[in-house]
Amino acid sequence: MLFLLAAGQMEEPPGKPLSCEEKEKLKEKLAFLKREYSKTLARLQRAQRAEKVKNSIKRTVEGQDSSLQQEVSTQLTHAVRRGKLAVDSKVYGSVVLCIFKKLYNLVTI
């Protein structure tokens, strides 16, 4: 009976003693796979940390955008009421939305 290995090679069933050369090849393959696993794990951990930072920054920016939007809205509303600024509400909304989109795009990673 033959067994299929990960590399796609057919080998004799276990029980047959391995030669020193075969043992050395297996040790080298195991060492290689361990290195590859370590590299992959490190990449995964870096990606997870980057995702956490990105989400944290996104939440912070969204909070700041909300505060800034309220502040700008209040200031513009007071200016319009005092007659210092005459702005159509649709134009005002479009301008504010455009400003926040640009701010958000500058901060996103």
N, C-alpha and C positions, 0 to 999 in steps of 0.2 A: 504494500500500500504506500502511496506517495502523498506528501503533504505540500500545500502551496504556501510559500513564504511571502512576506510583504513585498519583497522585491520582484515577485512573480516567478521565482525559480522553483523547480520541483526538487524536493529533497527526500532522502530515505526516512522512514519513520524513526522516532527517537529510540534510543537503546543502543545504537551503534556508537562506539566511542569515537570522539572527535580527535583529529590529529592536532598537533601543536599549531600548525599553520591555520587550520580551520578555527581553532580557539582564538588565535590572534586576530583573525579577520572579524570574528564576532565581537571581540573586545573593542576593536577599532570602530566597528559599526555602532556599537552601543555608545561609545564615547561621542561619536559624531551626532547620534540622535539626541543625546543628553545636551550637547551644545546647541543644537537646533531648537530643542525644547526651551532651553534657557533664553535664547534670543527671542523666540516667539512669545514667551511669557513676559519678557521685558517690554516688547512692543505692545502687547495687550495692556499691561499696567500703565504704560505711558499714554496710550489712547484713552484709557479710563480716567486718568488724572486730567488729561486735556479736556475731556468731556465735562468733568466736574467743574473745572475752572470756567469753561465756556458757559455752562448753565448758571453758575454763580454770577458771572459778569452780566449775563442776559437778565437775570432777576434784578440785579442792582440797577442796570440801565433802565429797565422797565419801571422800577420804582422812582428813579430820578426823573424819567420822562413824565410820569404821572404828576409828580410834584411840580416840575417845571411847567407842564401844560396848565396846571391849575393857577400857578403864579402868573404866567403870561396871559391867560384868559382873564384873570382878575384885573391885571393892569390895563389890558386893552379895553375891557368893559368899562372901567372907570374913565379912561381917556375918551372913549366914545360918548359916555354920558356927560362928561364935562364939555363936550363939543370940540375937544382938541383934535379928535381924529374921527373922520367920517369913513366908515368901512362897511361895505355890504356884508351881511352875515355869511353868505356863501363864499365870498372871497376870503373873509377872515378864517373860516373853517378850512378852506383849501390851503391857505398859507400856513396855518398852524400844523395841519397834517403833513404838508411837505417838509416843514422844518423838522418835525419829529422823525419822519422817515429817514431824512438825511443824517440826523444824529444817530439813529439806531444803526444805520448802515456803516457809519464810521467806527462804531464800537464793536460790531459783531466780528467774530473771528472766522 
